[in-house]
Amino acid sequence: MSDILHNELQTIISNEQIGIRNSFTGNQVIFPIIEIIRSLDYNTFMLSHDLKNAKSVMRYEKYRFGWSLAFKIFYQDLVFENEPMLFKFNQNERDWVDSIIFHASSLQITNQFLQYTKANLTALTSSVPNEFTFWYLTSNPGIEQYEKISISFYHSIVAKTIEDKSKSIIEKIPKIRASLWNIVSIYNKSFICYKASKEIDEFYQELSYIFMTTTQIFDDFAEDDFFNGISYKDYIDIVQYFFKAAIMHRDCCMALAEKTLHKIYLKDILTYCHAKTPFLKSLSEWIGWEIPKLENVISCLTMNKENYNYILAYPGSPSAPLFEIGHNVLMRSVYGCMDMPIMFLNRELKRKYPNDYFIAVNKREKRFREQLYSLFNDSRFLLINDNIEIKIDGRHTDIDAVIFDKLTNRLALFQLKWQDTFSTSITERFSRISNLIPKSVEWIDKVEYWIQNSTNSDLLKNLKITPTHSHIQDIYLFVIARNHVHFTNQILDERAVWASWYQIVEAEANVKNANSENPLGAFAAKLKFYYPENRTQKDPLQKAQDYSFKFSKYQINIFNKSE
């Protein structure tokens, strides 16, 4: 029955997408394409000021989920032209664009819950024609929420480390924003132009650094990793440039709207179109790069005909900072520049330069090990920097990190897994689970067999621990993933301690060592304290809320099963 309903809903979603396309009767799809991104930029910005309001959160999520499908439906039919487009939609046309974004959002959310059903996170039923109900199989939205909480905590730690710098910059905001009135002016009756002074430019450079470091994670690769011969640092520098450009442009647009008593409509000017050739020439002169290098980096921050199907393959995909909408036309999105530009960049680097990506991924382990060892910087700990290979009775594996406490003769062995994050993609979630849990259990089996069939002396010798130590009091096994380790409906092997890096950061900051005489044991205990089943006792997740929505003649319900 569930498969029949699944196929029925998939057919409905496909037909509804055709209906969205047919609702536009004009000849030039460039118009809805630009207006969809304008609507995304404008409405997410306005709604971001009211995210404590449940209705505003729901509308915000509709734009976040709906824009990509609405955009894709029209972008696939776009035939490139050469000139940048500047135009104003009337209110009826804007209302239509918002309606198709909301319609697309309903389809995206429905499709997401179909994927949840395939992953056994929800069940699907239907007892009334044209009405479908998804039932959560857990009382909360999923223990993956704790991973998000830990990442948010990490960002709060970063914010605290730059608190003094942030305070001095934030104090300047009123003065700088007031000065923007002097540089903004009307262009072509309805649009905007401005030229920032050195003071304004430097201010937004510093402000963008604060925004980026407290909202983004950009240590997936080292600064000296190279993609197509260009360092990752150079890619990140351009990400920061677009962060700065977006924040400055947003504030300048607000200044012009206020200066003209809102005769210039904010929605018309937030999203900006560049003629590509002069834009590249101007930017290359400003940063001192050759145009081919700059064009290569910017291509990795641009959605285009080559990558849009790949980027928009799942609901809630990250927006692009730039969209190619003509042979020589780039459209810059304020939302895309500030939402998840580094996730967009990393996905595009993986797609465009798979060999370079593979090389860079293989270098992660050393950095991960060094970061882990930084938590144990006391001379009592012996830290093994070599990768340890173990072989016994045909079983072969390696140990990524080894810590030996010389005072207590206790040993910690680590499996380190640095997997890419997966956002809302259920397919990628399944891939992460498949590559993490079964392979880590296999590692635990092999290491445990090796321990049980080796003497203490042989173990220490194999681990390259000096001969002066011949006794092992306890051995702890750890599986440490970079981004995700606890998944709903997945049982973890209790022979090891499992944690994500960001849970380690949170646990280290919030849990005092109860047993300073055994710091490795205390480390294991505090990580277990942050297991989801333990966190729910002190920090329960909110119950998933029941809600319903309609599109066309269909109703979708998302309910909790009664406990």
C-alpha positions as CSV (number, residue, x, y, z in Angstrom):
1,M,0.0,0.0,0.0
2,S,2.8,2.4,0.9
3,D,4.5,1.9,-2.5
4,I,1.3,2.6,-4.3
5,L,0.7,5.8,-2.4
6,H,4.4,6.8,-2.9
7,N,4.1,6.3,-6.7
8,E,0.7,8.2,-6.7
9,L,2.2,11.2,-4.9
10,Q,5.3,11.2,-7.2
11,T,3.0,11.3,-10.2
12,I,1.0,14.1,-8.6
13,I,4.2,16.1,-7.9
14,S,5.4,15.7,-11.6
15,N,2.0,16.8,-12.9
16,E,1.9,19.8,-10.6
17,Q,5.3,20.9,-11.8
18,I,4.0,20.9,-15.3
19,G,1.1,23.0,-14.1
20,I,3.5,25.6,-12.6
21,R,5.3,25.9,-15.9
22,N,2.1,26.3,-17.8
23,S,0.8,29.0,-15.5
24,F,3.3,31.4,-17.2
25,T,1.9,32.5,-20.5
26,G,4.7,34.8,-21.6
27,N,7.5,34.1,-24.0
28,Q,10.5,35.1,-22.0
29,V,11.2,32.8,-19.0
30,I,14.0,35.2,-18.0
31,F,11.3,37.3,-16.3
32,P,10.0,34.8,-13.8
33,I,13.6,33.5,-13.3
34,I,14.8,36.9,-12.1
35,E,11.7,37.6,-10.1
36,I,12.0,34.3,-8.3
37,I,15.4,35.2,-7.0
38,R,14.3,38.8,-6.2
39,S,11.4,37.3,-4.2
40,L,13.8,35.0,-2.4
41,D,16.2,37.8,-1.6
42,Y,13.6,40.2,-0.5
43,N,11.3,38.0,1.5
44,T,14.0,36.0,3.4
45,F,15.6,39.3,4.4
46,M,12.3,40.8,5.6
47,L,11.2,37.6,7.4
48,S,14.6,37.2,9.1
49,H,13.8,40.1,11.4
50,D,10.8,38.1,12.8
51,L,11.9,34.5,13.2
52,K,10.6,34.3,16.8
53,N,7.1,34.3,15.2
54,A,6.0,30.9,14.1
55,K,4.1,32.2,11.0
56,S,7.2,34.1,9.9
57,V,9.3,31.0,10.3
58,M,6.9,29.0,8.2
59,R,6.9,31.6,5.4
60,Y,10.7,31.8,5.6
61,E,10.9,28.0,5.2
62,K,8.5,28.1,2.2
63,Y,10.8,30.5,0.4
64,R,13.9,28.4,1.4
65,F,12.3,25.2,0.1
66,G,10.3,26.6,-2.8
67,W,12.6,28.8,-4.7
68,S,14.8,26.1,-6.1
69,L,12.1,24.0,-7.7
70,A,10.3,27.1,-9.1
71,F,13.7,28.3,-10.5
72,K,14.5,25.0,-12.0
73,I,11.2,24.6,-13.8
74,F,11.8,27.8,-15.7
75,Y,15.6,27.8,-15.9
76,Q,15.6,24.6,-17.9
77,D,13.8,26.4,-20.7
78,L,16.0,29.5,-20.6
79,V,17.7,30.5,-23.9
80,F,20.7,32.8,-23.1
81,E,20.8,36.3,-24.5
82,N,23.6,38.9,-24.1
83,E,22.2,41.9,-22.3
84,P,21.6,42.4,-18.6
85,M,17.9,42.7,-17.8
86,L,16.5,45.5,-15.7
87,F,12.8,45.5,-15.3
88,K,10.0,46.0,-12.8
89,F,7.1,43.5,-12.2
90,N,3.7,44.8,-11.3
91,Q,2.0,43.6,-8.2
92,N,-0.1,41.0,-9.9
93,E,3.0,39.5,-11.4
94,R,4.8,39.5,-8.1
95,D,1.8,37.8,-6.4
96,W,2.0,35.1,-9.1
97,V,5.7,34.6,-8.5
98,D,5.1,34.2,-4.7
99,S,2.3,31.8,-5.4
100,I,4.4,29.5,-7.6
101,I,7.2,29.6,-5.0
102,F,4.7,28.6,-2.3
103,H,3.3,25.9,-4.6
104,A,6.7,24.6,-5.4
105,S,7.5,24.6,-1.6
106,S,4.5,22.4,-1.0
107,L,5.8,20.0,-3.6
108,Q,9.3,20.0,-2.2
109,I,8.1,19.4,1.3
110,T,5.9,16.6,0.1
111,N,8.8,15.1,-1.8
112,Q,11.1,15.4,1.3
113,F,8.6,13.4,3.4
114,L,8.4,10.8,0.7
115,Q,12.2,10.4,1.1
116,Y,11.7,10.3,4.9
117,T,9.2,7.4,4.3
118,K,11.8,5.5,2.3
119,A,14.3,6.0,5.1
120,N,11.7,4.7,7.7
121,L,11.5,8.1,9.4
122,T,7.8,8.5,8.6
123,A,4.9,6.4,7.4
124,L,2.4,7.3,4.7
125,T,-1.3,6.6,4.7
126,S,-4.4,7.8,2.9
127,S,-8.0,7.2,3.9
128,V,-9.7,10.0,1.9
129,P,-9.3,10.7,-1.8
130,N,-6.7,13.4,-2.5
131,E,-5.6,13.5,1.1
132,F,-2.3,12.0,2.3
133,T,-0.9,11.8,5.8
134,F,2.7,11.4,6.8
135,W,3.2,10.1,10.4
136,Y,6.4,10.7,12.3
137,L,7.7,7.4,13.7
138,T,9.4,9.3,16.5
139,S,8.0,11.9,18.9
140,N,10.7,14.5,17.8
141,P,12.0,15.6,14.4
142,G,15.0,13.3,14.8
143,I,18.2,13.1,16.9
144,E,20.1,14.7,14.0
145,Q,18.9,18.0,15.6
146,Y,21.5,17.5,18.3
147,E,24.2,17.7,15.7
148,K,22.8,21.1,14.6
149,I,22.8,22.2,18.3
150,S,26.4,21.3,18.6
151,I,27.3,23.2,15.5
152,S,25.4,26.2,16.8
153,F,27.4,25.9,20.0
154,Y,30.6,25.8,18.0
155,H,29.6,29.1,16.2
156,S,28.9,30.6,19.6
157,I,32.4,29.7,20.8
158,V,33.9,31.3,17.6
159,A,31.7,34.4,18.3
160,K,33.1,34.6,21.8
161,T,36.7,34.5,20.6
162,I,36.1,37.6,18.4
163,E,33.7,39.3,20.8
164,D,35.9,42.4,21.4
165,K,36.5,42.9,17.7
166,S,32.8,42.3,17.0
167,K,31.7,44.8,19.6
168,S,33.9,47.6,18.1
169,I,32.6,46.9,14.6
170,I,28.9,46.6,15.6
171,E,29.2,49.9,17.5
172,K,30.0,51.6,14.2
173,I,27.0,50.3,12.3
174,P,24.6,53.3,13.0
175,K,27.2,55.8,11.8
176,I,28.2,53.8,8.7
177,R,24.6,53.2,7.7
178,A,23.8,56.9,8.1
179,S,26.7,57.7,5.8
180,L,25.3,55.5,3.1
181,W,22.6,58.1,2.4
182,N,25.4,60.3,0.9
183,I,26.6,57.7,-1.6
184,V,23.4,56.1,-2.9
185,S,21.5,57.5,-5.8
186,I,18.8,56.5,-8.3
187,Y,19.8,54.8,-11.5
188,N,17.5,54.6,-14.6
189,K,14.5,55.9,-12.6
190,S,13.9,52.8,-10.5
191,F,17.3,51.2,-9.6
192,I,20.4,51.9,-7.6
193,C,24.0,53.0,-8.0
194,Y,26.7,53.9,-5.4
195,K,30.4,54.1,-4.9
196,A,31.8,53.2,-1.5
197,S,34.5,55.2,0.2
198,K,37.6,53.5,1.6
199,E,36.2,53.8,5.1
200,I,32.9,52.2,4.2
201,D,34.6,49.4,2.2
202,E,37.0,48.6,5.0
203,F,34.1,48.5,7.5
204,Y,32.1,46.0,5.5
205,Q,35.2,43.9,5.0
206,E,35.5,43.6,8.7
207,L,31.7,43.1,9.2
208,S,31.7,40.4,6.5
209,Y,34.5,38.5,8.3
210,I,32.4,38.5,11.5
211,F,29.3,37.3,9.7
212,M,31.2,34.6,7.8
213,T,33.2,33.2,10.7
214,T,30.1,33.0,13.0
215,T,27.7,31.4,10.4
216,Q,29.9,29.3,8.1
217,I,32.3,26.3,8.6
218,F,35.2,26.6,6.2
219,D,37.8,24.2,7.5
220,D,36.8,21.3,5.3
221,F,40.0,21.9,3.4
222,A,43.3,23.5,4.3
223,E,44.2,26.9,2.9
224,D,47.0,25.2,0.9
225,D,44.8,22.6,-0.7
226,F,44.6,23.2,-4.5
227,F,41.8,22.9,-6.9
228,N,42.6,23.4,-10.6
229,G,45.9,24.9,-9.5
230,I,44.2,27.5,-7.2
231,S,44.5,27.5,-3.4
232,Y,41.4,26.9,-1.3
233,K,42.3,30.1,0.5
234,D,41.8,32.0,-2.7
235,Y,38.4,30.5,-3.2
236,I,37.4,31.4,0.4
237,D,38.7,35.0,-0.1
238,I,36.2,35.4,-3.0
239,V,33.4,33.9,-0.8
240,Q,34.2,36.6,1.7
241,Y,34.2,39.2,-1.1
242,F,30.7,38.2,-2.0
243,F,29.7,38.2,1.7
244,K,30.9,41.8,1.9
245,A,29.3,42.8,-1.3
246,A,26.0,41.4,-0.3
247,I,25.9,43.0,3.2
248,M,27.0,46.4,1.8
249,H,24.6,46.2,-1.1
250,R,21.7,45.2,1.2
251,D,22.4,48.2,3.5
252,C,22.8,50.6,0.5
253,C,19.5,49.4,-0.8
254,M,17.8,50.0,2.5
255,A,19.4,53.5,2.6
256,L,18.1,54.4,-0.9
257,A,14.6,53.0,-0.1
258,E,14.5,55.2,3.1
259,K,16.0,58.2,1.4
260,T,13.3,58.1,-1.3
261,L,10.5,57.4,1.2
262,H,10.3,53.9,-0.4
263,K,9.5,55.2,-3.9
264,I,12.4,53.0,-4.9
265,Y,11.1,49.5,-4.0
266,L,13.6,47.4,-2.1
267,K,12.6,44.3,-3.9
268,D,13.6,45.8,-7.3
269,I,17.2,46.6,-6.2
270,L,18.3,43.9,-3.7
271,T,19.1,41.4,-6.5
272,Y,21.7,42.7,-8.9
273,C,22.6,41.8,-12.5
274,H,26.2,42.2,-13.7
275,A,27.5,42.3,-17.2
276,K,30.1,39.6,-16.8
277,T,33.0,41.0,-18.8
278,P,33.3,44.4,-17.1
279,F,32.5,42.9,-13.7
280,L,35.4,40.5,-14.0
281,K,37.7,43.2,-15.3
282,S,36.8,45.6,-12.5
283,L,37.2,42.9,-9.8
284,S,40.5,41.5,-11.2
285,E,42.0,45.0,-11.0
286,W,40.7,45.5,-7.5
287,I,42.2,42.2,-6.1
288,G,45.2,41.9,-8.4
289,W,44.3,38.6,-10.1
290,E,44.5,37.6,-13.7
291,I,41.0,37.3,-15.2
292,P,41.2,33.6,-16.1
293,K,42.0,32.7,-12.4
294,L,39.2,35.0,-11.2
295,E,36.7,33.6,-13.7
296,N,37.6,30.0,-12.6
297,V,37.0,30.8,-9.0
298,I,33.7,32.7,-9.7
299,S,32.5,29.8,-11.8
300,C,32.6,27.6,-8.7
301,L,30.2,30.1,-7.0
302,T,27.8,30.3,-10.0
303,M,24.7,28.2,-10.8
304,N,24.6,27.6,-14.6
305,K,23.3,25.3,-17.3
306,E,26.1,22.8,-16.5
307,N,25.5,22.3,-12.8
308,Y,21.9,23.3,-11.9
309,N,20.5,19.8,-12.1
310,Y,23.3,18.6,-9.8
311,I,23.0,21.5,-7.3
312,L,19.2,21.4,-7.2
313,A,18.9,17.6,-6.9
314,Y,17.2,17.7,-3.5
315,P,14.8,19.9,-1.5
316,G,16.4,22.7,0.5
317,S,19.5,22.9,-1.7
318,P,21.9,25.8,-1.0
319,S,21.4,28.8,-3.1
320,A,24.1,30.1,-5.4
321,P,25.8,33.5,-4.8
322,L,25.6,34.0,-8.6
323,F,23.3,32.8,-11.3
324,E,24.3,32.7,-15.0
325,I,21.2,34.0,-16.9
326,G,22.8,35.1,-20.2
327,H,25.9,34.7,-22.3
328,N,27.5,37.6,-20.5
329,V,25.1,38.1,-17.6
330,L,25.5,37.1,-13.9
331,M,22.8,37.7,-11.3
332,R,24.0,38.2,-7.7
333,S,21.7,36.9,-4.9
334,V,22.0,38.5,-1.5
335,Y,20.5,35.4,0.0
336,G,22.9,33.1,-1.9
337,C,25.9,35.1,-0.9
338,M,25.1,34.8,2.8
339,D,23.2,31.5,3.2
340,M,25.5,28.6,2.6
341,P,28.1,29.8,0.0
342,I,30.8,27.5,1.3
343,M,28.6,24.4,1.0
344,F,27.8,25.5,-2.5
345,L,31.5,26.0,-3.3
346,N,32.5,22.6,-1.9
347,R,29.9,20.8,-3.8
348,E,31.0,22.5,-7.0
349,L,34.7,21.8,-6.4
350,K,33.8,18.1,-5.9
351,R,31.8,18.1,-9.2
352,K,34.4,20.1,-11.3
353,Y,37.6,18.8,-9.9
354,P,37.1,15.2,-8.6
355,N,40.8,14.3,-8.7
356,D,41.9,17.4,-6.7
357,Y,39.0,16.9,-4.4
358,F,40.1,13.3,-3.7
359,I,43.6,14.4,-3.0
360,A,42.4,17.1,-0.6
361,V,40.1,14.7,1.2
362,N,42.9,12.3,1.8
363,K,44.9,15.0,3.6
364,R,42.1,15.7,6.1
365,E,43.1,12.9,8.4
366,K,46.3,14.5,9.5
367,R,44.6,17.8,10.3
368,F,41.8,16.0,12.1
369,R,44.4,14.1,14.2
370,E,46.3,17.3,15.1
371,Q,43.0,19.0,16.2
372,L,42.1,15.9,18.4
373,Y,45.6,15.9,19.9
374,S,45.4,19.6,20.8
375,L,42.9,18.5,23.5
376,F,45.6,16.4,25.1
377,N,48.6,18.8,25.3
378,D,49.9,17.6,28.7
379,S,53.3,15.9,28.8
380,R,51.6,12.9,30.5
381,F,50.2,11.9,27.1
382,L,52.1,10.1,24.4
383,L,50.6,11.0,21.0
384,I,51.4,8.9,18.0
385,N,51.5,10.9,14.8
386,D,52.0,7.9,12.4
387,N,49.1,6.0,10.9
388,I,49.2,2.6,12.6
389,E,48.6,-0.5,10.5
390,I,47.6,-3.8,12.2
391,K,47.6,-7.2,10.7
392,I,46.6,-10.5,12.4
393,D,45.2,-13.8,11.1
394,G,44.3,-12.2,7.7
395,R,42.6,-9.3,9.3
396,H,43.9,-5.9,8.3
397,T,43.0,-2.3,9.3
398,D,44.6,0.9,10.6
399,I,44.3,3.1,13.6
400,D,44.1,6.8,12.8
401,A,45.1,8.2,16.2
402,V,46.7,6.8,19.4
403,I,46.9,8.4,22.8
404,F,48.7,6.7,25.7
405,D,48.4,8.1,29.3
406,K,51.9,7.4,30.7
407,L,50.7,8.0,34.3
408,T,47.8,5.6,34.3
409,N,48.9,3.2,31.5
410,R,45.6,3.8,29.8
411,L,45.2,3.7,26.0
412,A,42.8,5.3,23.5
413,L,42.5,4.2,19.9
414,F,40.7,6.3,17.4
415,Q,38.9,5.8,14.1
416,L,38.6,9.3,12.4
417,K,35.9,9.8,9.8
418,W,35.7,13.2,8.0
419,Q,32.7,12.9,5.8
420,D,31.1,15.8,3.9
421,T,27.9,17.2,5.4
422,F,24.6,16.3,3.8
423,S,22.1,19.1,4.5
424,T,18.6,17.9,3.7
425,S,19.5,15.2,1.2
426,I,18.2,11.8,2.4
427,T,20.2,10.1,-0.3
428,E,23.4,11.7,1.0
429,R,22.3,10.9,4.5
430,F,22.0,7.2,3.6
431,S,25.4,7.4,2.0
432,R,27.0,8.8,5.2
433,I,25.4,6.1,7.3
434,S,26.6,3.4,5.0
435,N,30.1,4.7,4.9
436,L,30.3,5.4,8.6
437,I,28.5,2.8,10.8
438,P,29.1,-0.6,9.1
439,K,32.7,0.2,8.3
440,S,33.3,1.5,11.8
441,V,31.8,-1.7,13.3
442,E,34.1,-3.7,11.0
443,W,37.0,-1.6,12.4
444,I,35.9,-2.3,16.0
445,D,35.7,-6.0,15.2
446,K,39.3,-6.1,13.8
447,V,40.8,-3.9,16.6
448,E,39.1,-5.9,19.3
449,Y,40.3,-9.2,17.8
450,W,43.8,-7.8,17.6
451,I,43.7,-6.7,21.2
452,Q,42.4,-10.0,22.4
453,N,45.0,-12.0,20.5
454,S,48.1,-9.9,21.3
455,T,50.2,-9.4,24.5
456,N,50.5,-5.9,26.0
457,S,54.1,-5.8,24.8
458,D,53.1,-6.6,21.2
459,L,50.3,-4.1,21.3
460,L,52.6,-1.3,22.5
461,K,55.3,-2.2,20.1
462,N,52.8,-2.2,17.1
463,L,51.6,1.2,18.3
464,K,55.1,2.5,18.3
465,I,55.0,3.2,22.1
466,T,58.4,3.2,23.7
467,P,59.6,0.0,25.4
468,T,59.7,1.7,28.8
469,H,56.0,1.0,29.0
470,S,54.9,-2.6,29.2
471,H,51.5,-2.5,30.9
472,I,48.1,-1.4,29.7
473,Q,45.5,-0.8,32.4
474,D,42.5,0.0,30.1
475,I,41.8,0.4,26.4
476,Y,39.2,2.8,25.0
477,L,37.9,2.7,21.4
478,F,36.6,5.9,19.8
479,V,34.8,6.5,16.5
480,I,35.0,10.3,15.8
481,A,33.1,11.7,12.8
482,R,33.7,15.2,11.7
483,N,30.1,16.2,11.0
484,H,27.5,13.5,11.8
485,V,27.6,10.4,13.9
486,H,24.2,10.0,15.6
487,F,21.3,9.2,13.2
488,T,17.7,8.5,13.9
489,N,16.9,4.7,13.8
490,Q,20.6,3.7,13.9
491,I,22.0,1.7,16.7
492,L,25.7,2.3,17.5
493,D,28.1,-0.4,18.7
494,E,28.6,0.0,22.4
495,R,32.1,-1.3,22.3
496,A,33.3,2.1,21.2
497,V,32.5,5.7,22.1
498,W,31.0,7.6,19.2
499,A,31.0,11.4,18.7
500,S,31.1,14.1,16.1
501,W,33.8,16.7,16.3
502,Y,31.3,19.5,17.2
503,Q,29.9,17.3,20.0
504,I,33.4,17.0,21.4
505,V,33.8,20.8,21.3
506,E,30.5,21.2,23.2
507,A,31.3,18.5,25.7
508,E,34.8,19.8,26.3
509,A,33.4,23.3,27.0
510,N,30.4,22.3,29.2
511,V,31.4,19.1,31.1
512,K,34.1,19.3,33.8
513,N,36.4,16.3,34.2
514,A,34.9,14.3,37.1
515,N,38.0,12.1,37.2
516,S,41.2,14.0,36.7
517,E,43.2,11.0,37.6
518,N,41.9,9.2,34.5
519,P,41.5,11.9,31.8
520,L,40.9,9.4,29.0
521,G,38.2,7.7,30.9
522,A,36.7,11.2,31.7
523,F,36.9,12.0,28.0
524,A,34.9,8.9,27.1
525,A,32.3,9.6,29.9
526,K,31.7,13.2,28.8
527,L,31.2,12.1,25.2
528,K,28.7,9.5,26.3
529,F,27.0,12.2,28.4
530,Y,26.3,13.9,25.1
531,Y,24.7,10.9,23.4
532,P,21.2,11.8,22.2
533,E,19.5,9.3,24.5
534,N,21.2,11.0,27.5
535,R,20.7,14.6,26.2
536,T,16.9,14.0,25.9
537,Q,16.8,13.7,29.7
538,K,18.2,17.2,30.3
539,D,17.7,18.9,26.9
540,P,14.7,17.4,25.2
541,L,13.9,18.1,21.6
542,Q,10.7,19.8,20.9
543,K,7.9,17.5,19.8
544,A,7.4,17.6,16.0
545,Q,4.4,19.8,15.3
546,D,1.3,18.6,13.5
547,Y,0.5,20.7,10.4
548,S,-1.3,20.5,7.1
549,F,-1.1,22.3,3.8
550,K,-2.9,22.2,0.5
551,F,-1.9,22.6,-3.2
552,S,-4.4,22.4,-6.0
553,K,-7.0,19.8,-4.9
554,Y,-4.7,17.9,-2.6
555,Q,-4.1,18.1,1.1
556,I,-1.0,16.9,2.9
557,N,-1.0,16.2,6.7
558,I,2.1,15.7,8.8
559,F,1.2,14.3,12.1
560,N,2.8,12.6,15.2
561,K,1.7,9.1,16.0
562,S,-0.1,9.1,19.4
563,E,2.3,7.9,22.1
